[in-house]
């Protein structure tokens, strides 16, 4: 059998009907013990690894629940945000609400720990 160039092979495939192409793919999978779908999964998994390697550096601190110590939570919110008493109270009363946007990890964790110590529930996004 004469060898085909890649371009000749692609031209030959272009002339196949969808059913013939499907049969060709199945035959290749059986002959070589591979799956066309497996290549897609591996490629997708490889692409996801790069995103996972990038660690998130900025977090939004969201007060989701005030808890039983509303006054103490307001004090922590004032300290963390620099807001006045009325603004901090309004923010706490409006929970769930974002307290601080784009905070670095250490700051976000610190605010979360202080609020949770007062009984509030906080999520970092």
Secondary structure, 3 states (H helix, E strand, C coil): CCCCCHHHHHHHHHCCCHHHHHHHHHHHHHHHCCCHHHHHHHHHHHHHHHHHHCCCCEEEEEEEECCCCHHHHHHHHHHHHCCCHHHHHHHHHCCCEEEEEEEEHHHHHHHHHHHHHCCCEEEEC
